[in-house]
């Protein structure tokens, strides 16, 4: 039957509310039907593949009842089902419920062991992939919970007279969530769990594992990825570098590469390039020998474009000429090696040229281009999921842009892997800057790929590894697994190309002895003599030399580590995050039902005794919290003292950076005064100069010196931000660990409540016991607000020309004399001081306060919930629970106990596969900065 859909704009508020209610009702009903269909499909598919497991019953008196409970579980695991023998007797007393709990714990664990005994535990998994099998068992459990069990875990409290407390001023000030009522907490947790389970199941069915690679410009990222995918498609080596991220996805059986992308933003940028017409202008432009007061402004502006134009790669110049043509059509997609490579070059050049004179190309506003093809290294392997890699632009002078990009990528990726060049790592700043960015983005670093292996002395391997370990894992004597991956991508892919050319016979010498991807390995084999050496080689010798080149390149090991190490750990992290989240909520629900059954079997006298014990426990908890909070002022003062000392050092370094920027600009004087009349620079001391220059030269000097200063301050910020964050996080960890220790050592009469508070405190606070709490994201946001991106620097740099005595010269081309002390004073006042002041100001909003508020919230949450349970229990004593309701709650509780045990077993086995001693490190350069305080 078709229903009439009203025009939303014609409805009154009451009608709109009714309409929305109906829509929500039908949505929920449709979801119920979908879940029921999924559950029945699951039972039909897996009922014959549950795995055999048995659990012995203890206690002859309860033998039949426990056997019934076990049989119910075995036919309907984790689901409440009807039975001929009532299970109410299991809640008769403490002894019977403990026997029931013990059996259901062993049953839940046995279910996991039975499922693991089946090699095809999840139909699409390889039997040799133990992590995949574990993941399959986890998803099987999640499917049962999501489709059927979750709706049975109804909110345990039905009272409509809940006490709602007003949020405290601290909660409002810090922007934290107000304390929920017990009903709200249970309903909210179940709703979030529903969405989490659905997302996990969906992800398992279309698993995409994404690894991004970041590093300095020309560090070899694209070359490594070309070697990984077995095709020289991505811009690398002699071609212009990557300017825009590209996703590369393995598709089994797709021999021909294909490129898809969102064309809209590129067309907008293309129109801008056509409007500017810089390419056509530069072909006609003739730079003057010098510029004086009579030089037209448009010629001066043309010089700025011309300087950049001279550094542009010839391929990019040709592309720009095409872009400016009204007849040029940007292809919507490409297929085939040559077409894909050509389109990729065009897209990168559009972004590169546009960003030189236009705004930043929108990071995160569009999907990045997607390149799909079969990776030879994965061909024929039975791998579950979609494997995708991201090639990122290299880190150059735009550090801020690069850091923002890494942060964006980190949200979309399972892992972000740094790539450093063994050839330049001590001079290109990668060991100083990359660890800071990785740490600032809150990323774990388990692998670093070191390229250009063939261009460095192998005798220095130990020292090179030591430098990389010291930079990325300073607190460890050896890197984690997979750790440092050394390779030469160019050498490897060159040898692979030669191998493909030589499958049946020796190839014609001229086909590879030229600047292409095969030349590099050929030169290593044949040397300078080339053709003479080639003529002396037999086919078998030639093939052996090629294979030796592949082995020496380290590429096979690097590819294996990329998939077996990096990707596998990413899968493990995803699995653990999901398991821990679900486990915590299941624990809360289990404790809730345990408390309900406890109240159902107590007499009034036992109730009164329990209420008195709770009152005493509540007083003890409040006293513990008061004592813990008494140390807060001292801890905050200690933290601020450390940060204050650090900021003094930072300000000193920032001021020295001004002098460094002046010196760098003056030493490269040709860049800013090459075409102006001879200008005089008088050095007054090592730290001061007197400039006798015209207004335009002064503006160029200011622009370039500010650019140099901006780069220095960016590097300083990247180094300092992780230190301050670590100081904040360490202080929070110390506070969280202290509170958990006090709870553990405290004497409380109700163990269940103690365990519940301790577990949720450990989850919510960033303690050493758990760094993955829900509210940790709130704490992290407060840290980043104070010590993340500091826009004051950039605002000051762009506005400094309009302030102070720097603009006191009378005319744009009029010569004037100015002392650098004057400029330095303005830079300090307008750039450095606001930067440091912003850090000091944000330090006042310390996360320590957030930790205290969250701790109070958790205590109040569970103490309030316990008080509500006592009110419910008193009502039950007056009007006891009927047998049907009690039996249902007994069954739900047993299934919750089994669910908790199953999750514990999967967690235990998964955690056992994680590398030992996993923790975040602070780069060694940052440790030195801290120790210098």
C-alpha positions in Angstrom: 0.0 0.0 0.0 1.4 3.4 -1.0 1.4 6.2 1.5 1.2 9.9 0.9 4.4 11.8 1.6 3.5 15.3 2.8 5.4 18.5 1.9 7.6 19.1 4.9 7.3 22.9 4.6 3.5 22.8 4.9 3.5 20.9 8.3 3.0 22.6 11.6 5.4 21.9 14.5 3.1 19.3 16.0 2.5 17.6 12.6 6.2 17.6 11.9 6.9 16.0 15.3 4.3 13.3 14.6 5.7 12.8 11.1 9.3 12.5 12.4 8.1 10.1 15.1 6.5 7.8 12.4 9.7 7.9 10.3 11.8 6.9 13.3 9.3 4.2 14.2 9.4 2.7 10.7 13.2 3.0 10.6 13.5 1.0 13.8 11.0 -1.6 12.6 12.9 -2.0 9.3 16.2 -2.4 11.2 14.6 -5.0 13.5 13.4 -6.9 10.4 16.9 -6.6 8.8 18.6 -7.9 12.0 16.2 -10.8 12.3 16.9 -11.7 8.6 20.7 -11.4 9.2 20.4 -13.6 12.4 18.5 -16.3 10.6 20.9 -16.3 7.7 23.8 -16.5 10.2 22.2 -19.5 12.0 21.6 -21.2 8.7 25.2 -20.6 7.5 27.1 -21.4 10.7 24.9 -23.7 12.7 26.7 -26.7 11.4 30.1 -25.1 12.0 30.0 -24.0 15.6 32.8 -26.3 16.7 32.5 -28.9 19.4 33.0 -28.0 23.0 31.8 -29.5 26.2 31.6 -28.1 29.8 31.3 -30.3 32.8 28.6 -29.4 35.4 29.4 -29.1 39.0 26.9 -29.9 41.8 24.5 -32.8 41.4 21.6 -30.7 42.8 21.8 -28.2 39.9 22.9 -30.7 37.3 19.7 -30.7 35.3 19.2 -27.0 35.4 22.8 -26.3 34.4 22.6 -28.8 31.7 19.5 -27.1 30.4 21.3 -23.7 30.4 24.3 -25.2 28.6 22.0 -26.8 26.0 20.2 -23.6 25.4 23.5 -21.8 24.8 24.8 -24.4 22.5 21.7 -24.2 20.3 21.4 -20.4 20.6 24.7 -19.0 21.7 24.5 -15.7 23.6 20.8 -15.5 22.9 17.8 -15.9 25.3 15.7 -18.9 24.3 12.7 -20.7 25.8 13.3 -23.8 27.9 11.1 -26.5 29.5 13.0 -26.4 32.8 12.8 -23.0 34.6 16.2 -21.5 35.4 15.0 -19.4 38.4 16.5 -21.8 40.8 20.0 -20.6 39.7 19.4 -17.4 41.5 18.3 -19.0 44.8 21.4 -18.0 46.7 25.0 -17.0 46.3 26.3 -20.5 45.9 23.9 -21.4 43.0 24.5 -18.2 41.1 28.3 -18.7 41.4 28.0 -22.2 39.9 25.9 -20.7 37.1 28.5 -18.0 36.5 31.4 -20.4 36.5 29.7 -22.7 34.0 28.7 -19.8 31.7 32.3 -18.4 31.8 33.7 -21.8 30.7 30.9 -22.0 28.1 31.8 -18.6 26.6 35.5 -19.5 26.5 34.6 -23.0 25.1 32.6 -21.4 22.3 35.7 -19.4 21.2 37.9 -22.5 21.3 35.3 -24.5 19.3 35.1 -21.8 16.6 38.9 -21.6 16.4 39.1 -25.3 15.9 37.4 -24.9 12.6 39.9 -23.8 9.9 37.2 -22.0 7.9 36.0 -20.0 10.9 35.2 -17.2 8.5 34.5 -18.2 5.0 36.8 -15.7 3.2 39.8 -16.3 5.4 43.1 -18.1 4.7 43.6 -21.0 7.1 47.2 -19.8 7.7 46.1 -16.3 8.7 45.8 -16.7 12.5 44.9 -13.0 13.0 42.3 -13.3 10.3 40.8 -16.4 12.0 40.7 -14.6 15.3 39.1 -11.6 13.5 36.5 -14.0 12.0 35.6 -15.4 15.4 35.3 -11.9 16.8 33.0 -10.8 13.9 30.9 -14.0 14.4 30.4 -13.0 18.0 29.6 -9.4 17.0 27.0 -10.6 14.5 25.2 -12.6 17.2 25.3 -9.7 19.6 24.1 -7.1 17.1 21.3 -9.1 15.4 19.7 -10.6 18.5 21.4 -10.3 21.9 21.6 -6.5 22.1 17.8 -6.0 22.0 17.6 -8.4 24.9 19.9 -6.3 27.0 17.2 -3.8 27.8 17.9 -0.9 30.2 17.8 -2.7 33.6 16.3 0.3 35.5 12.7 1.1 34.7 12.1 3.8 37.3 10.9 7.1 35.9 11.9 9.1 38.9 15.6 9.4 38.3 17.6 12.2 39.9 19.1 14.5 37.3 22.0 16.6 38.7 23.0 20.0 37.2 26.4 20.0 35.5 29.1 21.7 37.6 30.8 25.0 36.4 34.0 23.0 35.7 32.1 20.7 33.4 30.6 23.6 31.5 33.9 25.5 31.3 35.9 22.5 30.0 33.1 21.5 27.5 32.9 18.0 29.0 29.7 15.9 28.9 27.4 16.3 31.9 26.9 13.3 34.1 24.2 11.0 32.7 21.5 9.4 34.8 21.8 5.5 35.2 19.0 5.0 32.6 20.6 7.5 30.2 24.0 5.9 30.7 22.7 2.4 29.9 20.6 3.5 27.0 23.4 5.7 25.6 26.0 2.9 25.9 23.7 0.3 24.2 23.0 2.8 21.4 26.7 3.4 20.8 27.4 -0.3 21.0 24.7 -1.0 18.4 26.4 1.4 16.0 29.9 0.1 16.9 28.9 -3.5 16.2 27.2 -2.6 12.9 30.3 -0.6 11.8 32.6 -3.4 12.7 30.6 -6.0 10.9 30.3 -3.8 7.8 34.1 -3.1 7.9 34.8 -6.9 8.2 32.7 -7.5 5.0 34.6 -4.8 3.1 37.8 -4.5 5.0 40.0 -1.7 3.7 43.5 -1.5 5.2 45.2 1.7 4.4 48.8 2.6 4.9 50.2 6.1 4.1 53.8 6.9 3.4 55.3 10.3 4.4 58.7 11.9 4.3 60.9 14.7 2.9 60.6 15.7 -0.7 62.6 13.3 -3.0 63.1 10.8 -0.2 61.9 8.0 -2.5 58.3 7.6 -1.4 56.9 7.3 -4.9 59.8 5.2 -6.0 59.1 2.7 -3.2 55.4 2.6 -4.0 56.2 2.1 -7.7 58.3 -0.9 -6.6 55.5 -2.1 -4.3 52.9 -2.0 -7.0 55.3 -3.3 -9.7 54.8 -0.4 -12.1 56.5 3.0 -12.7 53.4 5.1 -12.7 53.7 7.5 -9.8 55.9 10.7 -10.3 59.4 10.0 -9.1 63.1 10.6 -9.8 63.5 12.7 -12.9 59.9 13.7 -12.9 58.3 16.5 -10.8 57.6 15.3 -7.3 54.2 14.4 -5.9 52.1 17.5 -5.1 48.7 15.8 -4.2 48.0 12.5 -2.4 47.1 9.5 -4.5 45.5 6.2 -3.2 46.8 3.0 -4.8 44.6 -0.1 -4.3 45.4 -3.8 -5.1 42.7 -5.4 -7.3 43.2 -9.1 -8.0 43.2 -9.8 -11.7 43.3 -6.2 -12.9 46.4 -6.2 -15.1 45.9 -2.7 -16.6 46.0 0.3 -14.2 43.0 2.6 -13.9 42.8 6.1 -12.4 39.6 7.6 -11.0 39.2 11.0 -9.3 36.9 13.8 -8.4 37.3 16.2 -11.2 35.5 19.3 -9.8 38.3 20.9 -7.7 40.8 20.4 -10.4 38.6 22.1 -13.0 38.2 25.1 -10.6 42.0 25.4 -10.3 42.4 24.9 -14.1 40.1 27.9 -14.7 42.3 30.0 -12.4 45.5 29.0 -14.3 43.8 30.0 -17.5 42.9 33.4 -16.1 46.4 34.0 -14.8 48.1 33.0 -18.1 51.5 32.9 -16.4 52.9 30.3 -18.9 52.2 32.4 -21.9 53.5 35.5 -20.2 56.8 34.0 -19.2 57.5 32.8 -22.7 57.5 36.4 -23.8 59.0 37.9 -20.7 62.5 39.4 -20.8 64.0 40.0 -17.4 65.7 43.4 -17.0 69.3 43.8 -15.9 68.2 45.8 -12.9 65.2 47.5 -11.4 65.2 51.1 -10.2 62.7 53.7 -9.1 61.4 54.1 -12.6 60.7 50.4 -13.1 56.9 49.7 -13.6 55.2 47.7 -11.0 54.0 45.1 -13.4 57.6 44.4 -14.4 58.5 44.0 -10.8 55.6 41.5 -10.3 56.7 39.8 -13.5 60.2 39.3 -12.0 58.6 37.5 -9.0 56.8 35.1 -11.4 59.9 34.7 -13.6 62.1 33.6 -10.6 59.6 30.8 -9.8 59.2 29.9 -13.5 62.9 29.3 -13.9 62.8 26.6 -11.2 59.8 24.9 -12.8 60.4 21.4 -14.3 60.3 21.4 -18.1 57.5 18.8 -18.0 55.5 21.1 -15.8 56.1 24.1 -18.1 54.8 22.0 -21.0 51.7 21.0 -19.0 51.0 24.6 -18.0 51.1 25.6 -21.6 48.5 22.9 -22.3 46.4 24.0 -19.3 46.1 27.6 -20.6 44.9 26.5 -24.0 41.1 26.8 -24.4 41.1 23.5 -26.3 42.6 21.5 -23.4 40.3 18.9 -21.9 41.2 17.3 -18.6 40.3 13.6 -18.8 37.8 12.4 -16.3 39.6 9.1 -15.8 42.4 7.1 -17.4 43.2 3.4 -18.2 46.5 2.0 -19.3 50.0 2.6 -18.1 50.8 5.6 -20.3 47.4 7.3 -20.0 47.4 6.9 -16.2 50.9 8.2 -15.7 50.2 11.2 -18.0 46.9 12.1 -16.1 48.7 11.8 -12.8 51.4 14.2 -13.9 48.8 16.7 -15.0 46.8 16.5 -11.8 50.0 17.0 -9.7 51.1 19.9 -11.9 47.7 21.6 -11.5 48.0 21.4 -7.8 51.7 22.4 -7.7 51.3 25.5 -9.9 47.9 26.5 -8.4 49.3 26.4 -4.9 52.3 28.5 -5.9 50.1 31.6 -6.5 46.6 30.6 -5.3 45.2 29.3 -2.0 46.0 25.9 -0.6 44.3 23.1 -2.6 41.5 21.9 -0.2 42.9 19.1 2.0 40.1 16.8 3.1 37.5 18.5 0.9 37.6 15.9 -1.8 38.4 12.2 -2.2 42.0 11.8 -3.5 42.6 10.1 -6.8 42.4 6.3 -6.7 44.7 4.2 -8.8 43.7 0.5 -9.0 45.7 -2.4 -10.4 47.0 -5.8 -9.4 50.2 -5.8 -7.3 52.5 -8.5 -8.5 53.7 -8.9 -4.9 50.1 -9.8 -3.9 49.0 -11.7 -7.0 47.5 -15.1 -6.3 47.5 -14.6 -2.5 44.3 -15.3 -0.6 44.1 -12.1 1.4 41.0 -10.8 3.1 40.1 -7.2 2.6 41.1 -4.3 0.4 44.7 -3.2 0.6 45.3 0.4 -0.1 48.4 2.7 0.0 48.6 6.5 0.0 51.4 8.4 -1.7 51.8 11.8 0.1 53.6 14.9 -1.1 57.0 15.3 0.4 57.7 17.6 3.2 59.4 20.8 1.9 59.4 24.4 3.1 55.6 24.3 3.8 55.8 22.5 7.1 52.4 23.6 8.3 50.7 22.4 5.2 52.5 19.0 5.5 51.6 18.6 9.1 47.9 19.3 8.4 48.0 16.8 5.6 49.5 14.1 7.8 46.8 14.8 10.4 44.1 14.4 7.8 45.6 11.2 6.4 46.0 9.8 9.9 42.2 9.9 10.4 41.7 7.8 7.2 44.6 5.4 7.6 45.5 2.4 9.7 49.1 3.3 9.7 51.4 6.2 8.6 54.9 5.1 7.8 57.8 7.5 7.6 60.3 7.2 4.7 63.8 8.6 5.1 66.6 8.7 2.6 69.8 7.0 3.9 71.7 9.4 1.6 70.4 12.6 3.1 68.8 11.9 6.4 71.5 13.7 8.5 71.1 16.9 6.4 67.5 17.1 5.2 66.0 17.4 8.6 63.9 14.3 8.4 65.3 12.8 11.6 64.5 16.0 13.5 61.1 16.9 12.0 59.4 13.7 11.0 59.4 12.1 14.5 57.9 15.3 15.9 55.1 15.4 13.4 54.3 11.7 13.9 54.2 12.3 17.7 52.1 15.5 17.4 49.6 13.6 15.3 49.3 11.0 18.0 50.5 8.2 15.8 52.3 5.0 16.6 55.4 4.4 14.7 56.3 0.7 14.3 58.2 1.0 11.0 60.5 3.4 9.2 61.5 2.7 5.6 65.0 3.8 4.7 65.6 4.2 0.9 68.6 4.7 -1.3 70.3 1.7 0.2 72.5 1.2 -2.9 73.9 4.8 -2.7 75.4 4.6 0.8 78.3 2.7 2.3 77.2 -0.6 3.8 79.9 -0.4 6.5 77.8 2.4 8.1 74.7 0.3 8.5 75.0 0.0 12.2 75.4 3.8 12.7 72.6 4.6 10.3 70.2 2.2 12.1 71.3 3.8 15.4 70.4 7.3 14.2 67.0 6.2 13.0 66.3 4.3 16.2 67.4 7.2 18.3 65.2 9.6 16.4 62.0 7.5 16.3 62.3 5.2 19.3 64.7 6.9 21.7 63.6 4.9 24.8 64.4 1.6 23.2 67.7 -0.1 22.5 66.3 -1.7 19.4 63.4 -0.8 17.1 60.0 -2.6 17.3 58.8 -5.0 14.6 58.9 -4.6 11.7 61.2 -1.6 12.6 63.8 -0.3 10.2 63.2 -1.5 6.6 66.2 -0.8 4.4 65.9 -0.9 0.6 66.7 0.6 -2.7 63.4 1.0 -4.6 65.0 2.3 -7.8 67.5 -0.6 -7.8 64.8 -3.1 -7.1 62.2 -2.0 -9.7 65.0 -1.5 -12.2 66.1 -5.2 -11.7 62.4 -6.3 -11.8 62.0 -4.5 -15.2 65.1 -6.2 -16.5 63.9 -9.6 -15.3 60.6 -9.1 -17.1 62.5 -8.1 -20.3 64.7 -11.3 -20.0 62.1 -14.0 -19.4 62.8 -16.0 -22.6 66.2 -14.7 -23.9 68.8 -12.0 -23.6 67.1 -8.7 -24.5 68.6 -6.4 -27.2 71.2 -4.2 -25.5 69.8 -0.9 -26.8 66.3 -1.7 -25.3 67.6 -1.2 -21.7 70.9 0.8 -22.0 69.2 4.2 -21.9 67.8 6.4 -19.1 64.8 4.3 -18.2 63.8 2.1 -15.3 65.9 -0.8 -16.4 69.1 1.2 -16.8 70.0 1.5 -13.1 70.3 -2.3 -12.5 71.9 -2.8 -15.9 74.7 -0.3 -15.1 75.3 -2.0 -11.7 75.7 -5.3 -13.5 77.7 -4.2 -16.6 79.6 -1.1 -15.3 81.0 1.5 -17.6 82.0 -1.0 -20.3 78.3 -1.6 -21.0 77.9 -3.5 -24.3 81.4 -5.2 -24.1 80.6 -6.7 -20.7 77.1 -7.7 -21.9 78.4 -9.7 -24.9 80.5 -11.8 -22.6 77.5 -12.9 -20.4 75.5 -16.1 -20.9 71.8 -16.1 -20.4 72.0 -18.0 -17.0 74.7 -15.6 -15.8 72.6 -12.6 -16.8 69.5 -13.9 -15.0 71.6 -14.7 -11.9 73.0 -11.2 -11.8 69.5 -9.7 -12.1 68.2 -11.8 -9.2 71.2 -10.8 -7.2 70.4 -7.2 -7.8 66.8 -7.7 -6.7 68.0 -9.4 -3.5 70.6 -6.7 -2.7 68.0 -4.0 -3.3 66.2 -5.3 -0.2 62.9 -4.8 -2.0 61.5 -8.3 -1.5 62.0 -8.1 2.3 60.6 -4.5 2.3 57.5 -5.6 0.4 57.0 -8.5 2.7 57.5 -6.3 5.8 55.0 -3.8 4.4 52.3 -6.4 4.2 53.1 -8.9 6.9 54.4 -6.3 9.4 52.7 -2.9 8.9 49.4 -4.1 7.6 49.1 -7.0 10.1 49.8 -4.7 13.0 47.2 -2.2 11.6 44.7 -5.1 11.6 45.6 -6.0 15.1 45.1 -2.5 16.4 41.7 -2.2 14.7 40.7 -5.5 16.3 41.9 -4.6 19.7 40.2 -1.2 19.7 36.9 -2.8 18.8 37.2 -5.6 21.3 38.2 -3.3 24.2 35.3 -1.0 23.5 32.7 -3.7 23.4 34.2 -5.5 26.4 33.9 -2.5 28.6 30.2 -2.0 27.8 29.5 -5.8 28.2 31.2 -5.6 31.7 28.9 -2.7 32.7 25.8 -4.6 31.5 27.0 -7.8 33.3 27.5 -5.8 36.5 24.1 -4.2 36.1 22.3 -7.6 35.8 24.4 -9.1 38.6 23.2 -6.3 40.8 19.6 -6.9 39.7 19.7 -10.6 40.5 21.5 -9.9 43.8 18.6 -7.6 44.8 16.0 -10.2 43.7 17.3 -12.9 46.0 17.9 -10.7 49.1 15.5 -10.4 52.1 14.6 -7.1 53.7 17.2 -7.7 56.5 19.9 -8.5 53.9 18.9 -5.4 52.0 19.2 -3.2 55.1 22.7 -4.6 55.8 23.7 -4.1 52.2 22.4 -0.5 52.2 24.5 0.2 55.3 27.6 -1.3 53.7 27.0 0.9 50.6 26.7 4.0 52.8 30.0 3.3 54.4 31.6 2.6 51.0 30.2 5.8 49.6 31.8 7.8 52.5 35.1 6.0 51.8 34.9 6.8 48.1 34.2 10.4 48.8 37.0 10.6 51.3 39.4 8.9 48.9 38.4 11.4 46.2 38.9 14.4 48.5 42.3 13.2 49.5 43.3 12.6 45.9 42.0 16.1 44.9 44.0 17.8 47.7 47.2 17.1 45.7 45.8 18.8 42.6 47.0 22.3 43.2 50.6 21.0 43.9 50.6 18.9 40.8 49.3 21.7 38.6 51.9 24.2 39.9 54.6 21.6 39.3 53.4 21.1 35.7 53.1 24.8 35.0 56.6 25.3 36.4 58.0 22.8 33.9 56.1 24.3 31.0 57.1 27.8 32.1 60.8 26.9 32.1 60.4 25.2 28.7 58.7 28.3 27.2 61.5 30.6 28.4 63.9 28.4 26.5 61.6 28.4 23.5 61.5 32.2 23.5 65.3 32.4 23.6 65.5 30.0 20.6 62.8 31.9 18.7 64.7 35.2 19.2 67.9 33.6 18.0 65.9 32.3 15.0 65.3 36.0 14.0 69.0 36.6 13.7 69.4 33.3 11.8 66.7 34.5 9.4 68.5 37.8 8.9 71.8 36.2 8.3 70.3 33.6 5.9 68.5 36.3 3.9 71.6 38.5 3.6 73.8 35.6 2.6 71.4 34.8 -0.2 71.2 38.4 -1.2 71.1 37.6 -4.8 67.6 36.1 -4.4 66.1 39.4 -3.3 68.3 42.2 -4.9 69.7 40.6 -8.0 67.9 43.0 -10.3 68.0 46.2 -8.2 70.6 48.9 -8.0 73.6 48.0 -5.8 72.5 48.1 -2.2 74.7 48.6 0.8 74.7 46.3 3.8 76.9 47.4 6.6 77.7 44.8 9.3 77.7 46.5 12.7 78.4 43.3 14.6 77.8 39.6 14.4 74.1 40.2 15.3 73.3 43.6 13.7 73.4 45.1 10.2 72.6 48.5 8.7 70.7 48.4 5.5 70.8 51.3 3.0 68.2 50.1 0.4 65.1 51.2 -1.4 61.6 50.5 -0.3 61.0 47.6 -2.7 64.2 45.9 -1.7 63.3 46.4 1.9 59.9 44.7 1.3 61.6 41.8 -0.3 64.1 41.5 2.5 61.2 41.5 5.0 59.2 39.0 3.0 62.2 36.6 2.7 63.4 37.0 6.2 59.9 36.4 7.5 59.6 33.3 5.3 62.9 32.0 6.8 61.7 32.9 10.3 58.3 31.2 9.7 60.2 28.0 8.6 62.4 28.1 11.8 59.4 28.7 14.1 57.4 25.9 12.4 60.3 23.5 13.1 60.5 24.8 16.6 56.8 24.4 17.1 56.9 20.8 15.7 59.7 20.0 18.2 58.1 21.7 21.2 54.5 20.7 20.8 55.1 17.0 21.5 57.2 17.9 24.6 54.4 20.0 26.0 51.8 17.4 25.2 54.0 14.8 26.8 54.4 16.8 29.9 50.6 17.3 30.0 49.9 13.6 29.3 52.5 12.4 31.8 51.0 14.6 34.5 47.5 13.2 33.6 48.8 9.6 33.6 50.4 10.2 37.0 47.1 11.5 38.4 45.1 8.7 36.8 47.5 6.0 38.1 47.5 7.5 41.5 43.7 7.4 41.7 43.6 3.8 40.5 46.3 2.8 43.0 44.2 4.4 45.8 41.1 2.5 44.7 43.0 -0.8 44.6 44.5 -0.3 48.0 41.2 1.0 49.5 39.1 -1.1 51.8 35.6 -1.4 50.4 32.9 -3.9 51.4 31.2 -4.2 47.9 33.7 -5.8 45.5 31.4 -5.5 42.4 31.0 -1.8 42.7 34.7 -1.4 43.4 35.6 -3.3 40.2 33.1 -1.3 38.2 34.5 2.1 39.4 38.1 1.0 39.0 37.5 -0.4 35.4 35.7 2.7 34.2 38.2 5.1 35.9 41.0 3.2 34.1 39.1 3.5 30.8 38.0 7.1 31.1 41.3 8.6 32.3 44.5 8.7 30.3 46.4 6.4 32.8 49.1 4.0 32.1 46.5 1.2 32.4 44.5 2.6 29.5 45.3 5.3 27.0 42.3 4.6 24.8 39.5 6.1 26.8 36.4 7.8 25.4 37.1 11.0 27.3 40.8 10.9 26.4 39.7 12.5 23.1 38.3 15.4 25.1 41.6 15.8 27.0 43.5 15.6 23.8 41.4 18.3 22.3 42.2 20.6 25.2 45.9 19.9 24.8 45.8 20.6 21.0 43.8 23.7 21.5 46.6 25.1 23.6 49.6 23.6 21.9 48.7 22.6 18.4 48.6 25.0 15.5 49.5 28.5 16.6 47.9 30.9 14.1 49.3 33.9 15.8 52.6 33.4 14.1 51.1 33.5 10.6 48.8 36.4 11.4 51.7 38.4 12.7 53.9 37.6 9.7 51.3 38.8 7.3 50.5 42.0 9.2 53.9 43.0 10.4 54.6 45.2 7.3 51.7 47.5 8.4 53.0 48.0 12.0 55.8 49.8 13.8 58.7 51.7 12.5 59.4 49.3 9.6 57.0 51.2 7.4 58.4 54.6 8.3 60.2 55.0 5.0 58.6 57.6 2.7 58.3 56.0 -0.7 58.1 52.5 -2.3 61.3 53.0 -4.4 62.8 55.7 -2.2 66.1 54.6 -0.6 66.2 54.6 3.2 68.6 53.5 6.0 67.3 51.0 8.6 69.0 49.1 11.3 68.1 45.4 11.7 67.8 45.9 15.5 64.6 47.9 14.7 63.3 45.0 12.6 64.2 42.5 15.2 62.5 44.4 17.9 59.3 44.5 15.8 59.6 40.8 15.0 60.0 40.0 18.7 57.0 42.1 19.6 54.7 41.1 16.7 55.6 37.5 16.2 57.6 35.8 19.0 55.9 37.4 22.0 52.3 36.7 20.9 53.3 33.1 20.1 54.7 32.4 23.6 51.9 34.4 25.2 49.3 32.2 23.5 51.0 29.1 24.9 51.1 30.6 28.4 47.5 31.6 28.2 46.3 28.2 27.1 48.4 26.6 29.8 45.9 28.2 32.3 43.3 25.9 30.8 45.2 22.8 32.0 44.0 19.3 31.3 44.7 18.5 35.0 41.4 20.1 35.8 39.7 18.0 33.2 41.1 14.8 34.8 39.7 15.8 38.2 36.2 16.6 36.7 36.1 13.3 34.8 37.2 11.4 37.9 34.4 13.0 39.9 31.9 12.2 37.0 32.8 8.5 37.0 32.5 8.3 40.8 29.2 10.1 40.8 27.9 8.1 37.9 28.3 4.7 39.5 27.4 5.8 43.1 24.2 7.5 41.8 23.5 4.3 39.8 23.9 2.2 42.9 21.5 4.4 44.9 19.0 4.0 42.1 19.4 0.3 42.2 18.7 0.3 45.9 15.5 2.3 45.3 14.5 -0.3 42.6 15.3 -3.1 45.0 13.1 -1.7 47.8 10.2 -1.6 45.3 10.9 -5.2 44.4 10.8 -6.3 48.0 7.4 -4.7 48.3 6.3 -6.2 45.0 8.6 -9.1 44.0 9.6 -9.8 40.4 7.4 -12.4 38.7 8.9 -15.7 37.7 8.8 -15.0 34.0 10.7 -11.7 34.4 13.2 -13.2 36.8 13.9 -16.2 34.5 14.5 -13.9 31.6 16.9 -11.8 33.6 18.7 -15.0 34.7 19.1 -16.1 31.1 20.3 -12.6 30.0 22.8 -12.5 32.9 24.2 -16.0 31.9 24.6 -14.9 28.3 26.3 -11.7 29.4 28.8 -13.7 31.5 29.5 -16.0 28.6 29.9 -13.0 26.2 32.3 -11.4 28.6 34.3 -14.6 28.9 34.3 -15.0 25.1 35.6 -11.5 24.6 38.3 -12.0 27.3 39.5 -15.1 25.4 39.6 -13.3 22.0 41.3 -10.3 23.7 43.9 -12.5 25.3 44.8 -14.3 22.1 44.8 -11.1 20.1 47.0 -9.2 22.6 49.4 -12.1 22.7 50.1 -11.4 19.0 50.9 -7.7 19.6 54.6 -6.8 19.8 55.9 -6.5 23.3 56.8 -3.2 25.0 54.5 -1.0 22.9 54.5 2.6 23.9 54.8 6.0 22.5 58.2 7.6 22.4 59.3 11.2 22.3 62.0 11.9 19.7 65.6 12.1 21.1 66.0 15.7 20.0 62.9 16.6 22.1 64.3 14.6 25.1 67.5 16.7 24.9 65.3 19.8 24.9 63.5 18.6 28.1 66.7 17.7 29.8 68.2 21.1 29.0 65.5 22.7 31.2 
